[in-house]
């Protein structure tokens, strides 16, 4: 984890017509850079789904820090579109760039279960080339290794300094970032912690959220893929979670103690800004 710089933006807007990730795609000179080289073929069924979380786009309306606190900071999740410019960070977190500069460095991996334990150490090269595979259906989260967080290491400081944190905060809390890489179909089952901004850099990530008033039914050692396959579709519509597939360049905010689970639709590079 590490502290990143703040975006200079101070407002955002709301639009249903915004094409997700459009501003990000326009920054690249060629379509070959869209996925950053993070392509892992898989035979998983379609992992996408509906979106019933409020979406706000900076290009049309303003949202001040005061309005953010009043409407969202303590109350409900929101997807913020076009609020950060991660062009530099994206250019340095392609598969080629990361492996070239950091491949021989040690990283911490955890099991992809609710508790994120136990932990182990390996090189980034080994994680990307050996471990970062599609989730096997039926494989427990507690048997799946996952890299997210525990990267407060000096060698990562230069990369993290390029990340622009979202321009909003919760009063009295400070931002700390965590960086992650994961294969398609992987994810972390339901868990809770403090308020968070979550952004996808490459790939798509599906999020499921429940209010602190509702405890979802799930196996803490299972996988999100297993929960989606065996539990989600059997839930009555009114008992299903808030959810959305987060596209590259979009930021999800959720308040403290909201239950949330993640499912990487593609091979994904992602950053969360925890407020503590």
HELIX and SHEET records of a PDB file:
HELIX    1   1 UNK A   22  UNK A   26  1                                   5    
HELIX    2   2 UNK A   31  UNK A   33  5                                   3    
HELIX    3   3 UNK A   65  UNK A   68  1                                   4    
HELIX    4   4 UNK A   69  UNK A   73  3                                   5    
HELIX    5   5 UNK A   87  UNK A   92  1                                   6    
HELIX    6   6 UNK A   95  UNK A  102  1                                   8    
HELIX    7   7 UNK A  124  UNK A  126  1                                   3    
HELIX    8   8 UNK A  127  UNK A  131  3                                   5    
HELIX    9   9 UNK A  141  UNK A  143  5                                   3    
HELIX   10  10 UNK A  154  UNK A  156  5                                   3    
HELIX   11  11 UNK A  157  UNK A  160  1                                   4    
HELIX   12  12 UNK A  224  UNK A  230  1                                   7    
HELIX   13  13 UNK A  232  UNK A  234  5                                   3    
HELIX   14  14 UNK A  237  UNK A  239  5                                   3    
SHEET    1   A 2 UNK A   5  UNK A   6  0                                        
SHEET    2   A 2 UNK A 164  UNK A 165  1                                        
SHEET    1   B 9 UNK A  55  UNK A  57  0                                        
SHEET    2   B 9 UNK A  78  UNK A  81  1                                        
SHEET    3   B 9 UNK A 250  UNK A 254 -1                                        
SHEET    4   B 9 UNK A 196  UNK A 202 -1                                        
SHEET    5   B 9 UNK A 268  UNK A 275 -1                                        
SHEET    6   B 9 UNK A 175  UNK A 182 -1                                        
SHEET    7   B 9 UNK A 145  UNK A 148 -1                                        
SHEET    8   B 9 UNK A 106  UNK A 111 -1                                        
SHEET    9   B 9 UNK A 119  UNK A 123 -1                                        
SHEET    1   C 3 UNK A 242  UNK A 246  0                                        
SHEET    2   C 3 UNK A 205  UNK A 210 -1                                        
SHEET    3   C 3 UNK A 259  UNK A 264 -1                                        
END                                                                             
